[in-house]
Amino acid sequence: MEANPSYDFSFLETIREVNGYVLIYEMYVDRIRLNGLRVIRGSKTIPMNVDGQPRKISLYVAYNRDKRSDSIGLKELQLTSLVGE
């Protein structure tokens, strides 16, 4: 899959709150702007083993680079308003 600069993901900047989880997977774009995102509540999560331990994941970012080219893929994830506990 090749990057397509004509995709418009600007609507993502308007998201303020997510009740479940955020999954960013196989996105072959340079940048994803989630600057307005403040809270990921995690009422639904992604079950996953991390270091052999079961975890519930609310934000998962993986496999966002084209294996055929280092120049195609996610280079920046902007989460400037996200706060943690």
Secondary structure, DSSP 8 states (H G I E B T S, - for coil): ----TT---GGGGG--EESS-EEEES--SSEEE-TT--EE--SS-EEEEETTEEEEESEEEE--B-TT-TTSB--EEE-TT----
